[in-house]
């Protein structure tokens, strides 16, 4: 099991980030959703915990079939009509708990503890990790300005070395910005990942952490780049926008799933593809090797 703690600084206060994060997640989900792909929101409701108090519980399905490597798309097509990851999150802001599981792979799990503080990533153990976890923990300081994002996601208007907020007059951000910017806050995320499949465990865990890091850079970069869209909103206002985005994403995803189900139910297997699929496990290893060495990123 791999344990990493990501620390992502933002030129915001913790209260501002609360609004910006909700807006960013809702908008990003809507942008990334299409027919049969993207984020379907199953639950979004109040919850209560005796330790953390009142919070918000969300349950989502993230459909990813077409975004997987070709070998895994072929394998999934033989097993089911679509592939999704289930996300369950308990938001007791400024502390959250998130769990991920896979629709057909019970050997995979992801567990995330998050806390948000008004500092530049200097807290030693704000997540309350055990001594054993602290020994295993690898701390990764993520820079939303100068760390690269995958080239296909790069947008000039989201380049924080160029972006200047009209609403807050913040930006552009320069080298040393974390030490010289006010306000400043940090998102602390301890991520435990488990993939207990012999021969693939370390490759998949390392690959997944690289993907998670890309998502963290992109998402937090967008939260600030979109600040003029959400700054000044109340929690009630951003919740209303969240509902509108969720309604649109659910409609997009659901319509595609119904179409996929109808197509898959009509597929018959006459054994013609057996030879083609016999090397699936070897394909997996080769594909992961290729991904491990893949480059092609842009600031």
N, C-alpha and C positions, 0 to 999 in steps of 0.2 A: 504494500500500500504506500502510495506517495502522498506526502503532506507538504503543501506549500502555503505560505502566507504572503498574499499580495498586498502591497500598500500603494494606494493610488491617490495622490494629492490632487486637489481641485482648487481653483481660485474662487471659492465660494464659502459661505458659512454652512454649518450643518443644517440649519433650518432651511436655507435656500436649496441645498442639495436634496432635501426631502421632496420638494416640489419638482425640481429639475429631473430627478431620477424617475419619478412616476411618469412625467411627461415623456421623457426619452424612451422608456420601455414601451409605452403605449404607441408612440409614433413609430419607433423602429419596428415593432411587431407588425404594424399596419403596412409599412413599406416593404417588409420582407415576405409578406403573405401573398399567395396567389392561389389559384384553384388547386386544392388538394395539398398545398404546401404552406408552411408557416405556423402561426400560433393560434390554437383554439382555446379560449378561456372557458373552463367548466364551472369554476366556482370563484367568487370574489365577495367575501362576506366578513363580518366582524367575528373576532374570536377572543378568547380569554385564557390566560395562563396564570396559575397561582404565584409564580415567581416574577414573570415579566409584565403582568397586568393585561390591559386591553390592547388588542392588536387587530391585524387584518390577515385573513387566511385566503390564499389564492391557490387554485389548482389549474394547471394548463397542460395541454398536449402540444408538443412541438414536432410537427411532421417534417421529415428530413429526407425522404427516400431519394429524390433526384439529386440531392447534394452529396450523396455518399459515393465512394469509389465504385467503379463499374463492377468489379467482382462482387461487392456486397449488394449492389442493386440486383444483380442476377440471382444471388442466393435468396434475397428477401422475396423476389418475385415468385420463387418456388414455394415459399412458406406462407405469404400473406399478401394482401393487395397494397398495403402501405406500412410504413415504419414510423414510429413516433417515440419521443422521449417524454416521460411524465415529470412535470415540475410541481412540487408542493412547497409552498413558502408560508412561513409565519412571520409577519412583519410587526415587531414591537419597537418601532423606530425610537432611538437610533441603534437598535439591535435586531438582527433578523436571522432566521434559520431557514435554509433551503435544502431540499433533497431532490435528487434526480434518479430515475430508474428507466430501464429500457423495456419496450413493449414485448420483446421476445428473447431477451438475453438477461436472465436473472443473476448472472455472474458479475454484472456491471452495476456499480453504485457510485454516487457522488454526493458528498455531504459538505455543506458550506455554512460557516459561521461568519457573520459580518457585523462590524461595529463602526460607527462614524463619529469622529472626534475633531474638535477645532485645534488641530496642530499639523505639523508637516511630516507626520509619520514617525514620531519619536517615541511613542508608547511601546514599552517592552513586551507586555502581555495583556493588552486590553481585552482580549477575547477569553481570558481565563483558561488557557490551555494547561493540561496536566504537565508534570515534570517529564513524563515519558514522551509526550507529544513535543515538548520544547526541545528535547534532544534530537528528535527526528525532523523538526521543522526546518524548512529552507525559506528564508525571507527574500522576497523579490520586490524591489522598489520600481514600480511602473511609472514611466514618464509619459503623460498623455500628449506632450508637445513634441518631444524629440524621438520617442520610440516609434518605429515604423508600423504602418498598417498594411494589410494586403493591398496590392496595387489596384485591384478591382473595386475596392471600397474607398480609395482616396478621392477626395473632392477638394478643390481649391478653397471653396467657401467654408470648409471645415478644417483648414490648415491653421492651427492656432498660432503659428509664427506670423501669420498675415491677418488673422481675424481680429476685429475690434468691435466690441459691443456698443451699440448706439444707446441702449437703455442704461447701462451701468458704467460706460466709459472704460471698461476693463479690456486689456489686451492692446496690441499683440504681445505674446509672451516670449521672452528672450532667455538665453542661457542664464542659469542661476535663478530662474523665476520662483522656484519653490522657497528659496531663502529670502527673496526680496519682494514678495507679493502679499498684499493684504486686501481682503481676507484670505485665509488659507485653511483648508480642512483636509482630512485624510479618511479614505475608505479602507478599512482593514478587512481582509477576507482570507480566512483559513479554509483551505480546500483539501478534503480527504477524498482520494479516488481509489477505487478498488475494481480490478478487472482480473478475475481469477480464472484465466484460461492459459493452460500450459503452452509455452512457445510464443505467446502473443502479449503476455501481461506487461512487461516493461515497455515494449514498443507502443502499445495502445495507450498506456498511461502517459508516456512522454509526449506522444502525438497529441493526446487530448489536452494536456497542459499547455502545449503551444497554441492550440486552438482557443483555449480559454483566455490565454494572455492577449491574443489578438482581439477577442471579443471585449475584454476589459478596456484595452486601449481605445478601440473604436467607440464603444458605448459611452465612456466617460468623456472622450473628446467631443462627441455629439451633444452630450448634456450641456457642455459649456458653449459650443458653437451655436446651439439653438436657444441660448439664454434670452434673446430678445423676444422669443415666442412665448416663454413661460414666466419670465421674471415679473413679480408683482401679483401673480395668481394666488388665491387662497387654496387651502387643501380641498375645500368643497368644490371650487371651480375646476381644479385639475382632476378631481374624481369624476366630474361630469364629462370632461373631455375623454377621460379614460374609458368611460362607458360607451361613448360614440365610436372610438377607435375599436374597442372590443367587438361591438356589434358588426362593424364592417369586416374585421378580420375573420370572425366566426362564419360570416356568410360566404366569404371567399373560400375558406378552407373546407367548409361543409359541402359546398356544391361540388368541389373537386373530389372529395372522398366518396360521395354517392356515385359519381361517374366511374371512379376507380373500382369500387365494389362491383358494379354491374359488369365491367370489363373482365375482372378477375374471375367472377363466377362462371363466365363462359369459356374459360381457358381449360383445355384438356391436355393431359400430358401423355403422349404416346411413346415416351422413351427416346425420342429423337435427339434430345439434348443431353443425354447421360454422359457421353464422352466429353462434351464441352464443359460440364460442371464437375467432372471428377477431380480437377486440379484446383478447386476453390481454395483449399487451405494454403497451397503453395502460392497461388495468386495473392492471397492475403498478405503473406510474408513479403513477397516481392513488392507489392503496392505500398506497404508500410515502409519498406526500405527507401522506395522512391520518395515518399512523402517526407521521410526523415531528412533527406538531403535537398528537398525542394527549396527554391528561393523565389525571387520575384516579388519584392515588396517595395513600397514607396512611402516616402515621408508625406 
